[in-house]
Amino acid sequence: MNNLVLLKKEMRENRWKFLIGLAIFLVSNITLPFLYDTIEKIINRNAMTPGMERFLGSLNTFDAYIWSQWAKTMNQYGAILAIVLGMGAVSPEVSSRTIEFLLTKPVRRSQVFAKKIPGGLDYPGSGSDFFNAGYLPGGNFCRPRLYLR
Amino acid sequence: MTDFAIETWGLTKVFGQVAAVKELDLRVPKGSIYGFLGPNGAGKTTTIKMLLGLLQPTGGGIRVLGLDPKKESLEILMRTGYVAETQNMYGYMTVKEIIDFCKALYPRWEDGTVKKYLDLFELPTGKKVKALSKGMKNQLALALALGSGPDLLILDEPTSGLDPQKIKDFLTVIVEQVAETGQTVFFSSHQLYEVERIADWVGMIVQGRLVFSSSMDDLKARHKKIKVMLAGESLPQELTNRPEIIKIELQGRGYVLTVSGNIDRIIALLNSLNPSLLEVFPETLEEIFLAYTEGVRT
């Protein structure tokens, strides 16, 4: 019961972080399939640039391209978002002194801080995971229709 | 089985170079309303935070409800209701939501008690906590503390900033609740009127040290004011140095002595000086408090 009520509180307090994380991933991932042709053209135009052949490999198929870009987005944006948005997981409770209210209730400190992890750190990332899980098949589905070659 | 709800021995807390609490030996009898007095910065809140396990003592020991806050803080918090000086509850929650939040954390939650006090204080359950007045927040905090079905209620300056009517309502609730349930109440305050009104035990801390701790009746019996007038003489040093004399004031041509402990001995010493006037008066809690905080003055 303790865990559930604490998790619910964290989710409620961090709903804006979730929405910001979701919006960033949404914009980033929606543009992925539409940029396939443009990126391919850019890379082909600069094919003589040393090391560029490695990028050409990822453009062999649309599937390879979208999965590699998805992984890149998750790693780069996800890590930055988790750090930036997760920084405020504990400090607002301390500055507003609500932590005192919470810690004078029968809850373990470890429980309080453990619930901050999904709430503050992984929440943007985990929200985006759900989004991406649905998005990728969608991207594969819409690509052939929009960009038939 | 201990007879004390709270027991500390040699309790000390040092912040950097400053000792906020020094060698505190406190005993709060079960079922009592214990007023913990002290001027601002005396160490009252630090002591309370150590009792609740929010701060770790630098030295000494604590037992709350027979339990060690270091090892059994969860059990202590389950059986203790706490009202802080300033209420730092989640402002975005409504009154009902914060009640539900607390209810989920306590195994012995009493819905009936909370409803009783919500009705008594006329607290609107749909209103957000941040929209409540200071008085209403304090009343809500008290309702939440009592709703947890505590064996011990710890209140840190609970009526600070409230108007006289709200203070009266607040104190009435505490007295009635204790009469009904036999809970122990430990409350810190520097509002001497309220302590005198409801406390049956009282302790006082000054600069981190406990200067007295006793039942209210015993405290008043042990503290007297003696007005003495001597024929053109000042008080001899052997008298002013006596530990029983905690304050000396010059009043007109005479002296007013605040005496604690062996009052008969001091009266005998004064009588040996052939005073032209010697009168003994009872002391109010405020006078006792001021005598300890202001110290001996001649």
HADDOCK unambig.tbl for C-alpha pairs under 7 A between the chains (distance, minus, plus):
assign (segid A and resid 1 and name CA) (segid B and resid 104 and name CA) 5.97 0.50 0.50
assign (segid A and resid 2 and name CA) (segid B and resid 104 and name CA) 6.19 0.50 0.50
assign (segid A and resid 2 and name CA) (segid B and resid 105 and name CA) 5.48 0.50 0.50
assign (segid A and resid 5 and name CA) (segid B and resid 101 and name CA) 6.43 0.50 0.50
assign (segid A and resid 5 and name CA) (segid B and resid 104 and name CA) 6.78 0.50 0.50
assign (segid A and resid 96 and name CA) (segid B and resid 88 and name CA) 7.00 0.50 0.50
assign (segid A and resid 97 and name CA) (segid B and resid 88 and name CA) 5.83 0.50 0.50
assign (segid A and resid 98 and name CA) (segid B and resid 88 and name CA) 4.94 0.50 0.50
assign (segid A and resid 98 and name CA) (segid B and resid 89 and name CA) 5.69 0.50 0.50
assign (segid A and resid 98 and name CA) (segid B and resid 90 and name CA) 6.57 0.50 0.50
assign (segid A and resid 101 and name CA) (segid B and resid 88 and name CA) 6.13 0.50 0.50
assign (segid A and resid 101 and name CA) (segid B and resid 89 and name CA) 6.19 0.50 0.50
assign (segid A and resid 104 and name CA) (segid B and resid 52 and name CA) 6.89 0.50 0.50
assign (segid A and resid 104 and name CA) (segid B and resid 77 and name CA) 6.47 0.50 0.50
assign (segid A and resid 105 and name CA) (segid B and resid 77 and name CA) 5.91 0.50 0.50
assign (segid A and resid 105 and name CA) (segid B and resid 105 and name CA) 6.99 0.50 0.50
assign (segid A and resid 106 and name CA) (segid B and resid 74 and name CA) 5.08 0.50 0.50
assign (segid A and resid 106 and name CA) (segid B and resid 77 and name CA) 4.94 0.50 0.50
assign (segid A and resid 106 and name CA) (segid B and resid 78 and name CA) 5.26 0.50 0.50
assign (segid A and resid 106 and name CA) (segid B and resid 105 and name CA) 6.35 0.50 0.50
assign (segid A and resid 106 and name CA) (segid B and resid 106 and name CA) 6.95 0.50 0.50
assign (segid A and resid 107 and name CA) (segid B and resid 74 and name CA) 6.62 0.50 0.50
